[in-house]
Amino acid sequence: MAYTPHQLPEDRSTLITDHLVLVDIIAGRMVTQVPAFMNRDDIKSAGLMGLIDAANKFKPEKKILFKTFAEYRIRGAILDEMRKLDWFSRSLREKQSNINRCMMELERDLGRYPEEHEMAAKLDISLEEYQKVLGQVSHLGCVSLNETLDHSETGRSFQDALIDTHKGSSPVSILEQHELTRVIAEILELLSEKERLVISLYYYEELTQKEIAEVLDVSEGRISQLHSQALIKLKSKVKNALD
């Protein structure tokens, strides 16, 4: 049964039941991006809470599809659960921070994004070790695209800029959205060809990392590394642009 923005069943359990498949789909996509101790059942459980929350808070007068609203709530609930479990170890956070700092320093010195071998040299590690670190922090990508770019509760996120969510918004909000989208579009052009392709296939075409690996004929681990590095570049550049 399909629901338009102008329809809402009195029994919200029906709304939840009819959209349970969304939990399975989103959980399937995120299962490879969570820590080992968080299995598919844990993810689905958190996603289900998000779906229930969406059904409780859905307002048809906002003129958006319930499916769209529920997808955001489900992803958000899973990410909230990850944060509650504090699945970023102190070591990984330090590694990510170190990579961010080195990348910004090299970009300032070189006037362009550094190559992987240049990053490795700056960090005083081998190229193999650098790529291994990228793989270790690759799951940060899931959070990076959904975390806000400012400190307000309603702050914009990377994901907001990749999806058209401004229907019904005020003219000022639409202009701000277009500006953020323009900034990210310009930054995407600065990524390497493979990094752009990974971002495009993952976030626009919604392929899994395994499927992207098959398309590009490289290992899934390499896709994880490219994905991680691309998001680190996006994060630092977008925040600098907004500042």
N, C-alpha and C positions, 0 to 999 in steps of 0.2 A: 504494500500500500504506500503510495507516494503522498507527501504533504507539501502543499504550497505555503508561501509565507502567510497566507490568509486563513490557514486551517490549523487547528490544534485540537486533538481529541481530548475529551474530558478525562479519560483514563490515561494518565501519562505512562503507565506501564506498557500500554500498546505502542506508544511512541518509542519507548526504550527497546522493546522486543523487536520492532521492525527495523531497528538500526544497529542491532548487536553485531552485524557483519562488519561495521566500521571499526569496532574494537579489534576484531581479528585481523583486519587489513593493516591497521596502524601498528598493532603489536608485532605483526610479521615484519614490518619494515624496520622497527626499532630494536628488534631482538639482538641484532649484531652490534648495537651501539651502547649496550649497557654492560656493567661489570658482570663477571662470571657468576657471582653469588645471586644475581637477580635473574631468575629464569623466566620463560615465557608466561607461566602462570602468574608470576608476580606482576609482570607487565600488564597482562590482561585484566588482572584484578584492579590495578590502579586505573586502567583505561575505562573499565566498567563504572568506577566511581565518577570518572569524568563525564561519561554518557548520562548517568543519573543526574549529575549536577546540571548538565546541559538541558535535560528535560524539565528540571525544576525551574530553571532560570530563563527558558526560551520565551521570547516575546514576539508573537507574529507581527505585531504592529511595526517592528523594526524593518520589516520587508526584506529579510534574508532567509535563505533556505535553512531548515533545521539541520540538514546534512552538513552544511558549511559551518554552522555554529557549533555543532557537536564535534566535528573534527578538531577544531581549535581547543575545545574543552578537554577532549580525550588526550591530545598531545600534552596539553598543559598539566593534566593530572599525573601523567606518567613522569614528566620532568620534575614536578613537585615531589613525587615519591623518590626520585633519584637524589634530589637535593636533601631530602630528609635523611636519607641513608648516608649522606655525606660521602658519596662514592668516589670523590676526587681525593686521593691520598695527598698528604703534604708534599711528598716527593714529586708526584705528577704535576701538582700546581706550580712547584718551583721550576720544573723543567719547562712547562708552558710559558711561564713568566720570563725565563731566560731566553727562550726562542724568540718571544715577542720583542724583548729588549734588543737582542742582537740583530733581528731583522730590521728594526727601525733605525738602528745605528748605521747598518750597512746601506740601507736605502738612502739615508741622508748623505753618506759619503760618496756613494756611487751614482746617485741621481736616478736610480732605477731599482726594481726588485732584484735582490741578489739571487744568484743561482744556488742550487743545493750544495755544490762543492765549495762555494764561497761561504755559505752558512756554516758548513762543517769546519772550515779553516778558522772562522771567527770564533767558533765554540771550542776550538782546539781538540776536535775529535775527528775520527775518520768519516768518510762519506757513508759507509755502512752503519756506523754507530748513529749518525745523524738520522738516517732513514729509519733506524730501529726506534729512536725516540719519537719520531713522527707517528709511527705505528702505535706506540704506547699511549700517546695522547689523542689518538684519532677519534675516540669516542667523545671528545670535547666538542666536536662539530655539531652534534645533535643539540647541545645546549647553546652553543654560540649563535646559531641562527635564530633561536627563540628567546634568548635573553634580551633585555631592553638595552637601547643605546643611550638612554639617559636614566636619571634616578627617580622618575615619577612612576606611580603605579600603572599609569596608562601609557608609559613610554613606548616609542616605536621600536620594532625589532627588525632584524634582517629579513625574517620570514615575511613580515608585513610588506616589505618593499618588493618582494618577489611574487606576491599575490595581489590581485586587484580587490581591495577590501573597502574602497572609499564610496561605494554606492550609498547614497542617502546622507553622506557626510556634508559638513558645511564647506563653503568655498575655501576658507582658510585651511581647513584640514586637508582638502583635496590638493591645494597648492603645496602644502608641506609634504604630502605623500609623493607628489610628482617630483619634488626636489630630491627627496631621499632616493627615489627610484633612479633619477638621473645620475646622482652621485655613484650609486652602486653599479649602474650600467657602465660608467666611465672606468671605474676600478676594475670591473670584469675584463675590460679590454686590455688591461695591463698584465693580466695573468698569462701564464704560458698557455700554449694551445691545448695541451693535455689537461691542465688544471681547469680551463674554461669548459672543456668537453665533459669532464667529470662532474662539475657543478651543474651543467645543463642537463646531462642525462639523469643525475640523481634528483635534482629539485624540480625540474620542469617535466622530464619524461617519466619520472618516478621509477626508475630502474633500481634494482638492488646493487650493492657493490659487487656481488658475484656476477650479475648480468653485465655490468659495465666492464668488468675484467675480461669477460668473454668477447665483448664488442671490441675492446682495445687490444686484445690478445696479450695481456700481461697478468701477473698474479693478483689475487684479491688483496694481498698485503700491500702491493704497490698502489692500488687504487685507494686504499686506506691512507697511505702516506700522502698522495697527491691531494686527496680530499682535505686532510688535516692542514697541510701547508697552505692550500688555497683559502681556507677559512681563517687562518691566522693572519694572512695578508688582508683579507676583507675586513676583519675586525679592527685591526690597527688603522687602516686607511679610512674607514667609515667614521670611526670615532674622531680621528684627526680632522676630517672634513666637517663634521658637525660642530666640533669645538671652534 
